[in-house]
Amino acid sequence: MDRPAISVTSVGRSIKRPADRIIFALDLPTFSEAKKYIDRLAGQVGLFKVGLELFVQAGPKIVDYIHQQGSTGIFLDLKLHDIPVTVARAMARIADLGISLTTVHCGENPAMLEAAVAAAGPVGVLGVTVLTSVSAAHLVRAGFQPELAGTPAALVRMRAAAARAAGCAGVICAGSEVRPIKKHLGRHFLAVTPGIRLAGQAVSHDDQQRITTPARAIADGADYLVIGRPIRQADDPGERVAMIAAEIESAGG
C-alpha cells in the first residue's frame, strides 16, 4: 500500500490539541491485542508507539494496520544500535514504512547517528540518551567517569548535544531532563518523554527509575509524552486519554 511521507516538521506542526502530545505505547505481545487499542484510540492520540516486542511478532503488518485506521502517526521505537552501515541500511527500510518518528541509541560513535539521519529521509530520528530505567548507581557500576555518573542528567545533556550535532530531530529523555535540553539546544529540538505516571495514583514496582507526571513534563517543555501503563490499565482507555489531555492542557500544552 502507499504510505504517506511524513517529515519531522509536520510532526511538530500536527500538534493542534493537547491529546496530540500523547504517544500511546502499544507495549503488547501480539497483533490481536494491539489491534483492540488501535481500534479504540485511533484519532484520539497523536501517535502510536510500536516497540520491539510487537514489531518482532507482527512486523510491518502492524504499521500497515495503523495507517489503515486513519491519520494517527506512528513512532517505531526499535532503538537501533550497531555499526553505522548496518544502522543506515535498517533505517532506509524503516523510512519505507511511512512512519513519523523512530529511535537510535546515541551510543559511542557520532557516525552512527549521522548515518541514521542520512538514511531516514522524511522520518524524524530521535536519539535515545539514557534509558529511564537507568539510575546514577547503574552508571557508576558501568564505569562512567564521576562527572557523568553522578547524575544521569549530565550524560543525557552530553548525548543530546551529540544527537543535535548529528542532525537528529530530538531525543528521548526523562521529564527532569527536558528543561536544560530545551534551554541549551533550542525549543524546536524535540523532547519526547517516557516514564509518565499519573499524579495521585500508586506507582507500581516496574523498571522505570526516573518518572514524572504529564503536567510536570509539559510544564518543563516536553513535546510528546510516551504513555503506556496508565492508559492500558484503565477501565476505559479513551476516558483516561481525555483525562490526561485535560491535564496537559492545564499545564499549557
C-alpha positions as CSV (number, residue, x, y, z in Angstrom):
1,M,0.0,0.0,0.0
2,D,1.1,3.6,-0.5
3,R,2.1,5.2,2.8
4,P,2.4,8.9,3.4
5,A,5.8,10.6,3.7
6,I,5.8,12.5,7.0
7,S,8.5,15.0,7.7
8,V,9.6,15.8,11.3
9,T,8.5,19.4,10.8
10,S,5.0,18.2,10.0
11,V,5.1,16.1,13.2
12,G,5.7,19.2,15.3
13,R,3.1,21.2,13.4
14,S,0.5,18.4,13.8
15,I,0.1,19.3,17.5
16,K,-3.3,21.1,17.3
17,R,-4.8,19.8,20.6
18,P,-3.5,18.5,23.9
19,A,-4.2,14.9,23.0
20,D,-1.8,15.1,20.0
21,R,1.1,15.2,22.5
22,I,0.2,11.7,23.7
23,I,2.1,8.8,22.2
24,F,0.3,5.7,23.3
25,A,2.7,2.8,23.8
26,L,1.5,-0.4,22.2
27,D,3.6,-2.5,24.5
28,L,1.7,-5.6,23.8
29,P,2.8,-9.1,22.7
30,T,0.5,-9.8,19.8
31,F,-1.1,-8.1,16.8
32,S,-4.6,-9.1,18.1
33,E,-4.1,-7.5,21.5
34,A,-2.6,-4.3,19.9
35,K,-5.5,-4.1,17.4
36,K,-8.0,-3.6,20.2
37,Y,-6.3,-0.5,21.4
38,I,-5.7,0.8,17.9
39,D,-9.4,0.5,17.1
40,R,-10.3,2.2,20.4
41,L,-7.8,5.1,20.3
42,A,-7.2,5.9,16.6
43,G,-7.7,9.6,16.2
44,Q,-7.7,10.2,20.0
45,V,-3.9,10.2,20.5
46,G,-1.1,11.8,18.5
47,L,0.9,8.7,17.7
48,F,1.0,5.0,18.4
49,K,4.4,3.6,19.6
50,V,5.3,0.3,18.2
51,G,8.2,-1.2,20.1
52,L,10.5,-4.2,19.8
53,E,8.2,-6.9,21.2
54,L,5.2,-6.1,19.0
55,F,7.3,-5.4,15.9
56,V,9.1,-8.7,16.2
57,Q,5.8,-10.5,16.5
58,A,3.7,-8.6,13.9
59,G,6.3,-6.9,11.7
60,P,5.2,-4.2,9.1
61,K,1.7,-5.6,9.3
62,I,1.0,-3.7,12.5
63,V,2.3,-0.5,10.8
64,D,0.0,-1.0,7.8
65,Y,-3.0,-1.6,10.1
66,I,-2.4,1.7,11.9
67,H,-2.2,3.5,8.6
68,Q,-5.5,2.0,7.6
69,Q,-7.3,3.3,10.7
70,G,-6.7,7.0,9.8
71,S,-4.1,9.7,10.3
72,T,-2.7,8.8,13.7
73,G,1.1,8.9,13.4
74,I,3.5,6.1,14.2
75,F,6.5,6.1,16.4
76,L,8.6,3.0,15.6
77,D,10.7,2.5,18.7
78,L,13.4,0.0,17.8
79,K,16.4,1.7,19.4
80,L,18.9,0.8,16.7
81,H,22.5,0.4,17.9
82,D,25.1,-1.1,15.5
83,I,27.9,-0.1,13.2
84,P,27.0,2.9,11.0
85,V,26.5,1.0,7.8
86,T,24.1,-1.5,9.4
87,V,22.1,1.2,11.1
88,A,21.9,3.1,7.8
89,R,20.6,0.1,5.9
90,A,18.0,-0.7,8.6
91,M,16.9,3.0,8.7
92,A,16.4,3.0,5.0
93,R,13.9,0.1,5.4
94,I,12.2,1.9,8.2
95,A,11.8,5.0,6.0
96,D,9.9,2.9,3.5
97,L,7.1,2.4,6.2
98,G,5.8,6.0,6.2
99,I,6.2,6.5,9.9
100,S,6.7,9.7,11.7
101,L,9.4,9.0,14.3
102,T,11.9,6.3,15.1
103,T,14.8,5.8,17.5
104,V,18.5,5.1,17.6
105,H,20.8,4.9,20.6
106,C,23.2,7.8,20.9
107,G,25.9,5.3,21.7
108,E,29.6,6.0,21.4
109,N,30.1,6.9,17.8
110,P,28.5,10.0,16.3
111,A,29.0,8.5,12.9
112,M,26.2,6.0,13.7
113,L,23.8,8.9,14.4
114,E,24.8,10.7,11.3
115,A,24.3,7.5,9.2
116,A,20.8,7.1,10.7
117,V,19.8,10.6,9.9
118,A,21.1,10.5,6.4
119,A,19.2,7.3,5.6
120,A,15.9,8.2,7.4
121,G,14.6,10.6,4.7
122,P,11.5,12.3,6.0
123,V,11.4,10.3,9.2
124,G,12.3,12.1,12.4
125,V,15.2,10.4,14.2
126,L,15.2,10.6,18.0
127,G,18.4,9.8,19.9
128,V,18.0,7.6,23.0
129,T,20.1,9.4,25.6
130,V,19.9,7.4,28.8
131,L,17.1,4.9,29.3
132,T,14.7,5.9,32.1
133,S,15.3,2.6,33.7
134,V,18.9,3.7,34.4
135,S,19.9,5.4,37.7
136,A,23.1,7.1,38.8
137,A,24.0,3.9,40.6
138,H,23.8,2.0,37.4
139,L,26.1,4.4,35.7
140,V,28.7,4.2,38.5
141,R,28.7,0.4,38.2
142,A,29.0,0.6,34.4
143,G,32.3,2.5,34.9
144,F,31.3,6.0,33.7
145,Q,33.5,8.9,34.8
146,P,32.4,10.6,38.1
147,E,31.2,13.8,36.3
148,L,28.9,11.8,34.2
149,A,27.9,9.0,36.7
150,G,26.9,11.4,39.5
151,T,23.6,12.0,37.8
152,P,22.1,10.7,34.6
153,A,21.3,14.3,33.6
154,A,24.9,15.1,32.8
155,L,25.2,12.2,30.4
156,V,21.9,13.0,28.9
157,R,22.9,16.6,28.1
158,M,26.1,15.4,26.5
159,R,24.4,12.8,24.4
160,A,21.6,15.2,23.4
161,A,24.1,17.7,22.1
162,A,25.7,14.9,20.1
163,A,22.3,14.0,18.7
164,R,21.6,17.5,17.7
165,A,25.0,17.9,16.0
166,A,24.3,14.7,14.0
167,G,21.0,16.2,12.7
168,C,18.6,14.2,14.9
169,A,15.1,15.8,15.3
170,G,15.2,15.3,19.0
171,V,15.9,12.9,21.9
172,I,14.2,10.6,24.3
173,C,14.8,11.8,27.8
174,A,13.2,11.8,31.3
175,G,11.0,14.7,32.3
176,S,13.5,16.1,34.7
177,E,16.0,16.5,31.8
178,V,13.7,18.3,29.4
179,R,14.2,21.9,30.7
180,P,18.0,22.0,30.3
181,I,17.9,20.3,26.9
182,K,15.4,23.0,25.6
183,K,17.5,25.7,27.2
184,H,20.8,24.7,25.6
185,L,19.6,23.0,22.3
186,G,16.6,25.1,21.3
187,R,12.8,24.8,21.6
188,H,12.5,23.2,18.2
189,F,14.7,20.3,19.2
190,L,12.1,17.6,20.2
191,A,12.0,16.2,23.7
192,V,10.0,13.0,23.9
193,T,9.4,11.9,27.5
194,P,8.6,8.3,28.7
195,G,8.2,7.2,32.3
196,I,4.9,9.1,32.7
197,R,2.9,8.2,35.7
198,L,-0.4,9.9,36.9
199,A,-0.4,12.2,40.0
200,G,-2.2,10.7,42.9
201,Q,-2.0,7.1,41.7
202,A,0.1,4.4,43.2
203,V,3.2,3.7,41.3
204,S,3.7,0.1,40.5
205,H,7.1,-1.5,41.1
206,D,8.4,-1.6,37.5
207,D,11.7,-0.9,35.8
208,Q,11.3,2.9,35.4
209,Q,13.6,4.8,37.7
210,R,13.1,8.4,36.5
211,I,9.4,9.2,36.3
212,T,7.2,12.3,36.1
213,T,3.6,13.3,35.7
214,P,2.0,14.6,32.4
215,A,1.6,18.2,33.8
216,R,5.2,18.3,35.1
217,A,6.6,17.1,31.8
218,I,4.6,19.6,29.8
219,A,5.5,22.4,32.1
220,D,9.1,21.6,31.7
221,G,8.8,21.8,27.9
222,A,8.3,18.2,26.7
223,D,6.8,18.0,23.2
224,Y,5.4,14.4,23.4
225,L,4.7,12.1,26.3
226,V,5.0,8.3,25.8
227,I,2.3,6.8,28.0
228,G,1.5,3.1,28.2
229,R,0.5,1.5,31.5
230,P,-1.7,4.4,32.8
231,I,-3.8,4.1,29.7
232,R,-3.7,0.3,29.1
233,Q,-4.6,-0.4,32.7
234,A,-7.6,1.9,32.8
235,D,-11.1,0.5,32.7
236,D,-11.9,3.0,29.9
237,P,-8.7,3.8,27.9
238,G,-10.5,6.6,25.9
239,E,-11.7,8.3,29.1
240,R,-8.2,8.0,30.5
241,V,-6.7,9.7,27.4
242,A,-9.3,12.5,27.8
243,M,-8.3,13.0,31.4
244,I,-4.6,13.1,30.5
245,A,-5.3,15.5,27.7
246,A,-7.1,17.8,30.2
247,E,-4.0,17.7,32.5
248,I,-1.8,18.6,29.5
249,E,-4.0,21.5,28.6
250,S,-4.0,22.8,32.2
251,A,-0.1,22.7,32.1
252,G,-0.1,24.9,29.0
253,G,0.3,22.1,26.4
